[in-house]
Amino acid sequence: MKYAMIFIIAVVTLTTMGQTQSKTIPASHTERNYSPSTISGDAEKYKNISPEMIALNNSAVENALRGNYQAAINDFRRVISKAPGLVQVKCNLGITLSYAKQYDEAIEIFKDVIANNPDYASAHANLGETLYKNGSLTESISSFRQALRLNPSDAVMMGNLGSSLHEKKEYNEALKWFDAAIKLQPQFVEAYSNRGVTLYALGQKKQAIASFRQAAAVNPNFAETYSNLGVALRDAGKKEQAHQLFLKAVQLRPDWNYAVFNLAVSFIEKGNREAAYRQLAVLDKIDAQLAAKLKENLWQKFVTTASS
């Protein structure tokens, strides 16, 4: 039941007053979320729970993981109504509500679990993640700190705290937690990637590139790394290398909106109208709002080119 929040850099090329100006923006987070957990009737703590309720919880877990959130939520509620003391099932419900973006109710559930089980580290971590998604960064950081006090050797929780601190622009402390996470878990690809984004935000571009390269070495199939590295190299003037990295990111995650966007912008900069519009068509199916921004940029870029 571990997860890590990942910061992704995306390229945006804005056109104003007939001139093209490039900048980078933080993209949405890619997460390895907490997952709802099945329970076993053989476990001592579940010995008084009926097999029917155990089966219903486990079936609800499968529904949640398949994206059938409402069915899972309904079944978790049924289990809780029959066995209100099952903390894990309450957390399962909270996690699934968070998946479904019903953050307020999820937060209340995790707070209720913590009120009755103040030393339950996973509940604090789940609360921190949900608060983060709901935009409550200060409370999120507090929850992750408490989770780490209860479980101080959890590298993923360290990474999560670092991510929340980054989002609050407390970059130096965020770096400390990413470094601590990597020290405990040297194969923690998300921590390397997040560390690179934080270094990038601090203006330490060479160190950021090095961190992205470390992430790629740890996991060569991690699309986020290639997009991040592409942005950093693009800003360093190495646009062809960046283009190849954007192609790689899309190859690994063809349905990832920011990877498609970055590749389209790269095609725009290369003057490849046909390829740029192909990426626009793909993006429009994935993220219509981001596609609209790209479409405006394409129009400005190619009208300017045609009239020059």
N, C-alpha and C positions, 0 to 999 in steps of 0.2 A: 504494500500500500504506500508506495513512494512516487513522488512526482517532482517535476522541476519546471519552473517557468522559464521561458526562453525569450530574450529580446531579439528582435529581428530588425536590421536596418533595411530600409527601402529607399530607392532613388526616386525623387520627384523632380521633374524638369518643368519649371514654371516659366511662362512667357508673359512678359510685361513690357509695354511701350516698344514693341517690335524687337526686343532683345531677349535672348534666352539665358535664363539664370538657373543654375543648378543648386540644389540643396538636398540634404538628407533628412528624413524624418523617422521617428521610431514607428515600427509597424506593430500590429497586434501580436500578442504573445502566443507562442506555440507551447502547449503544456503536455507534460506526461502526468496526468491527473491521478489523484487518489481514485481508486476504484472501489465500488461496493464489494463486500466480501461474502462468500458463502460460509455457512456454518455446518458443523458436523454433529450428528446426533451422538457420536461416540465421545465427544468432549464432556468432561465432568460438569462444566457450567451450564450445559444445555440438556442435562439428563432429564429435567422435568418438563421440557418443551415437547409438544406432540410432534410426531413425524410429519404430520400434515403441515404444520406451521414451518418446520424446517425446510420442507420441500417447497413451500410457497415462497419463503425468503430466497432460496437458491434459484427458483424460477424467475423471481423478480430481478435478481442480479443479472441473469442472462438477458432479460429484456432491457435493462439499463445499459448494458454494454453494447447491445445492438441498436441503441438509440430509440427504443420504444419507451420513452420516459414516463408518459402518463400511466401506461399499464403497470410499469414497475412501481411508481409512486402509490398507485391504488393498492397493490399487493403488499407493499411494505406497511402501509397504514393498517391493513387487515391483520398482519402479524402483530403489530404493536398493540392493536386493540385487544388481542387475545393474550399477549405476553408483554405488558408495558415495561417490564424491567430489562428487556434485551437492549443493552447499550449499543451493541454492534448494529442491530437492525435500525435503531434510531439514526446512527451515523450513515448507514446505507441510504436511508430516506433523505437525510440532509445532503449527501453527496449527489444523489440523483436530482433533487430539487435544484442544486447548483448547476448541474449539467443542463437542466431545462431553463436556466436563467431566472429561476424563482428565488432570487437571492435573499430577500427579506425573511421569508419563512425558513430557508436553510439556516440563516444566521441564528434565528430564534431557537431552532432545534439544537444546534451545536452549543449554544449558550446554556440551554437546559441540561444537556448532557454534562457540560463542564460544572454546572452548579451542583450536580449530584456526584460527579466524579472528577474533582479538581486536578487529579494527578494523571488524567488520561491524555497522554501527549498527542495521540492521533486526533483527538477532538479539537485540541488547540490548533494543530496544523491545518485541519479541515476548515476551522473557523477563519484562520489567517488567509487561506486561499480564497474563501468566499468573500471575505471583506475586501480583499485585493480586487477581485472581479467587480465588486460593487463600488469601487472607487474610494474606499475608506482606508487610505494608505497608512495613516498613523495607527489606527486600531489593528490593521493587518500586521504591521511590524511588531506591535506589542504581543500579538498572539504567537507569532513565530518565535519571538524571544522566549516566551513562556514555554513553548514546545521544546526549545533547545535546553532550557533549564532542566526540564524533565528528562530529556534524552540528548545529552550534550555531545554525543559522538555520531550523530546522524548527519552525514554529508549532504543529503538532499535538502533537509531542513535548512542547513547553512546556505545552500544555493538559493532557496526560496527567500530567505531573509535578505540575502544580497540583492535579489531581483526587486524586492519591494523597496529597499533603500535606493537602488538605482532609479526607480520610477519617481521617487521623491527627490531625486537629484542629490542625494547624499552619496556621491560617487566614491569618495575615499574609503568610507566604511564599507560600502558595497564590495569594493575590491578586496578588502581584508577577508570578507566572508567567502568570496569566490576562491581566494587563495587557500583558505582553510579547508573548503570543500574538496578542492583538487588534491590537497595534501593527504586527506583521508581516503579519497577515492580517485586515484590517478586516471581512471578511464571515464571520468564523468564529463562526457562531451559537452553537455549543456553548460556546465560551469565554465569550460574554456571559451565557449561561444559568448556567454553572458559577460565574462571577464573582458573579452575583446570589445564588446559593445560599450562597456563602461570606460575602458581605456580610450576608445574612439570619442566618447562624449567629453573626455578630459583633454582632448586634443593630442593625445599620445598615439599618433597614427601608426608609427613603425611598430610599437609594442602591440597595438591592436592587431595589426597584420600577423605578427608572430603568434598571437594567441589564437587567431582564426586558423592558422596553419597547423597549430597543435591540435585543434579540434578536428581538423580534417584527417590528421594522422591517427587520432584515436578512433574515429569512425568515418571512413571514406564515403559512407552512404547517407550522411547527414546533410540534407539539402540546405538547411539554414546557414551552415558554415560557408557554403559556396556563394550564396547570395551576399552574406556579410562581407566576405573577403572580396567579392566582386566590387561592392560599393567602395571599400577602402582603396582598392587598386585603381578604380575609376577616378577617384578624387586625387590619386597620386599621378594621374595622367596616363596610366597604363590601360587604355580603353579596350584594346583588343584582348588582353588577358582577362579583363573584367567581363567582356562579352562572352568568352568561352566559359567562364564560371557561371554566368547567368544561364547559359544553355544547359550546363550541368545541373543546376538547381531545378530547372523546369523538367529536365529528364527524370530526375529523382522524385519530384513532386509536381506533376503536371496540373494538378487542381489547386495549387497554392497561389492565391491572388497576388501576393507581393512578388513572388518569383516571376510570374507571367508579366506583371507590370514592369519590373526591372528589365526583363528581356526586351519588352516592347520599346522602352525608352532607349535602350542600347541600339535597337534597330533604327529608331528615329535619328539618333546621332550619326549612324552610319549612312543615312540617306536611303535606306531600304524601305520604301513605302509599302510594297506588297507584303513583306514579312511583318512590318509593324501592324498593318491592318489585320493580318491573320491572328496575331497575338491579341489585338483588340477584340476580335470576335470571340476568342476563347475567354478573355477576361470578362466580357459582358455577361457570359453565362455563369461566371463564378461570383462576381462582385460588380453589380451594375453601377454603384456609386463611384467606385474607383475607375471603372471603365469610362464614365462620363468625364472625369478629370483627364484621363488619357486622351479621350476623343477630342477634347478642347485643345490639348497640346498638339495632337496630330494635325488638326485643322490649321492652327496658327503656324506650325512648323512648315507644312507643305505649301500653304498659301504664300508664305514669305519666300520659300525657295522658288516657287513657280514665277513669282513676280520680280525676282531679282535678276 
